[in-house]
Amino acid sequence: MIKIILSDIDGTFLTNDKKTPALHEKAIKAVVAKGLRFVFVSARMPEAIYPITDALSMAHTPVISYGGGFVLTEEAEIIFDKKMPADDSIKILAEMKRRWQDISINYYTGRRWFVEKMDARIQHEADITSAQVELGNFDELLSKNIFPNKIMIICEPPTCKEMESELGKKFPALNVVRSAPHLLEIMDKSISKATGIKILLKHYGFEFDEAIAFGDNYNDVEMLELIPQSVVMANAPDKVKKLAAAVTDSNEDGGIYTYLAKIGVIAP
């Protein structure tokens, strides 16, 4: 019996313009009414997930953030918190500042988001996520042992591609990957969405076969391979589709609702 629904956010739950489709809102209400859990699993920080859950009246829900590196219960109790290694954090920030000029560096630690200066790119990201940005000095944070869960770079696509290649080779303990042509995300290589899911399911006493997982992209692969009832959206790359147990409608067409109604988890 299904007890928990796990879902990626961008490209899966939200439409391409970052809105919640009406069918997904309907699915959430039906899932909650049945007493099932619906949990977002995302590379976003918690404060960029909670505005979505709040808008859907999901006031008390667990979240899996930073691609599996930070897990919170419905009471916002931290049950997993994997930071980037101290030495690598210091060195990669120094390397980026030394080598690349026109980049916007975002420093995420726990439920806080720091930047050293505001610019139009960062403001746009804040507008999209509704999360609060704080000004802070990265060297001071590091000196106080406040290490990042994630560093995200916003820059022009050619720069992003170059940074992904060069930093990935130089820092093998880190996962350096583009999540969009203009976004580069850096986290500890030991974590994935599957990491956070295992911890959350164990905390609540759920088995893998009591879950359904929805995703749409390469950073969802470990999650899709972990959960037997894995579902990808129609907008997913073909390689990702081949790894899942089922394919549903796209994020634009309410694919989560379509699948849950099809298998009888919620009424059509």
N, C-alpha and C positions, 0 to 999 in steps of 0.2 A: 504494500500500500504506500502511495506517495505521501510524504509528510513535509517535504521542503522543496521549493522551487528556487533554483540559483540562476541568476541572469547577469550577463555583461550589460553595460549601459549604452555606450556610444556605438551606434551601428547595429545594436540588437534591440534594446528597449526603447531608446529614443529614435525619432526620425532624423533625417540628415540635417535638418535645421534645429536640432536639439529640443524638439517638442515631444510630449507624450501623446501618442496616437490614442484616439478615443477607445479603440478596441483593447489597448493595453491597460488603460484605466479601468475598463470594464473587467478585464481579467484579474487585476489586482483586487478589486472589490469582491469578486467571486471567491478568490483564493482565501482572502482574509475572513470572509463570512463562513467558510468551511473550517476555519481554525487551522489552516495550513500556514507555514512560514514562507515568505517571499523575501529572498536575500539578494542584494546587489553585490556583484563581484567585479571590482573595477580597479583600474590603475589610478583612478581619481583619489584625492584625499577625502576623508570623511565629511568635511565641511562642504565639499562639492557634491556629495551624495545626499546628505540630509535635506537640502532644499527640495529634492525630487520626492523623497519619502514624505516630507511634510506636506507638500502639495497634494499628495495622494492620500493624506490622512493616515499614513503609516507611522504614527508617532513613536512607537516602540518596536524597533526592528534591528536585528544584528546587521553589521556591514563588514564586508571584506574589502579592504582598501590597499592601495599601492601594489596591485597585482598579486595579492596574497601575503604581503609583508606586514600588514597591520590589521588585526581582527578585533572587533568590538562586539560585545553582547548587546541585547536590547536595552540594558541599563547603562550602556556606554562603558562597561568594564573592559579594560584591555586584557585580552587573553593571549595575544601574540604581538610582538613588536620587534621586527628584524631591521636593524639599521645597516647602512653601508659600512664597511670596515673603515676604521679611523684613518689609517695611513692612506688608503686609496681615496677617501673623501678629500683629504688635504691635497694630495698630489693631483687629482683630476681637476679640481677647481683651479689650482694654480696653472695647470697646463692649458685649460680652456681660456683663462684670462690672458695668458701670455701669447697664445697662438691665433686666437680669433677675436676680432673686434666687434663686428656688427651682430652680436648675439644677445639674447635676453635670458639670463640665468635665474631659475626658480628653485628654491631650496625648501623642500617639504620635510617636516619633522613632526611626527605624531599628528596632532590636529592643528598644526600651525604652518603657515606658508610665508616664507621670507623672500624678499628681494632686496638688492642693495640700492636700486633706483627704479622708479616707475617709468614706464614708457608705453607707447600705444599698443604694443603687442601684449604686454602684461595686463593692461587695462581691458583689452578685448577678452583675454582669458578669464579675467575676474567677472566680466559682464556675462560670459557664457555660463560659468559655474556658480555664480552668486556667492563664492567664497571670499573671505576677507583676506586682503594682502597686508603684511606688515613690513615695514622697512627695518633692515637689520644688517649688521656687518658679518659676513660669513666667517672671517677669521676669528672674530670674537665668539661666535657660536661654537666653532670648533675648539677654541681654547677652553670653553666651559663644558666640553664633552657633550655638546648638544649636536649629535650627528644626524645626517639626513636619512630618512627612509627612501627618498627619491630626489634626484635632481632632474629637472626638465629644462631643456634648451628650446627656445623659440627662435628660429632664424630662417633665412632663405633656403629653399630646397637644396640647391647645390652644396651650400655650406653644411647643411644637415647631413647629407649623404657622405661628405668628406669626413665629418666628425665621427659619424657612426663607424666608418671603416678604420680610421686611424686610432681612435680611442678604444675601440673594441679590441684591437690587436695589442695595445699597450697596457690595458687593464683587464687581464683575463679573469679576474675574480668578480668582475662586474658584468651585468647584462646591459649592453649599450645598444638600443634599438629604436628605430623610427616608428612612432605610432601614427604618424601622418607625414606627408612630405615636408612639412615645416616644423615638426615636433620630434625632438630626440629625448627619450626617457632612459634614465640610468638608475639601476637598482642593484642590490646584491644578487649575484648569479644563482645562489642556492635556492631562491624562492620562485614560486610560480603561483598561479591561481589555485592549482591543486594543493599547494602547501597550506594556504589559508582555509580551503574547504575541508581538508582532513582535520584540521584543528577545530573548526566550528562544528562539524558533524560529531566529532568525539565529545565535545563539550555538551552537546544536547542529546547524545546517545542515539544518533541516527546512523543507519547503515547506508552505504553507497547506493544500494538498489532502492532506497526509499526517497531518492532525490531525482530531480530532472534538472539538467543544465542546458541553458541557452547561450549561444555565442555566435560570433560572426567573423572572427579574424585569427591571425596566427598566434596572438598572445592568449587565445582561448584554448589552444591545442591541448595543453596539459589537463585542463579542466574537462574537456570533451573526452579525453582518453581515460580519465579517472572515473567518470560517472557513466554507468552502463546505458542509461536512458539519456543520451546526449543528442541535442538538437541544434542544427545551424540554420541561420536565416538564408533566404533565397539570394540575398545580396552578398553572401560569403564567397571568397575565392574557391574555385573548384577543388583545389588541393585540401582545403579545410573541410569542404563538404564530404569528401571521401573518408574523413576520419570520424564522422558522427554516425549515430544510429539512424537519424532521420533528418530530413530537410523540411522546413516549413516556409510559410510566406515571408516576404521581406519585412524589414523593420518599418518601412513605410506603410505596409498593408496589415499590420497587427499580427505578425506571425506567431507571437507567443499565445495570444488568444486562440488563434486558429488551431494550434497543436493541442493546447489543453482541453479545448472543447471536443476536438476529434477523438481524443483517447478517454474522454469522460471524466477528467479531473474536475472540470466545471461544466455547467449546463450551457449549451449553445444559445 
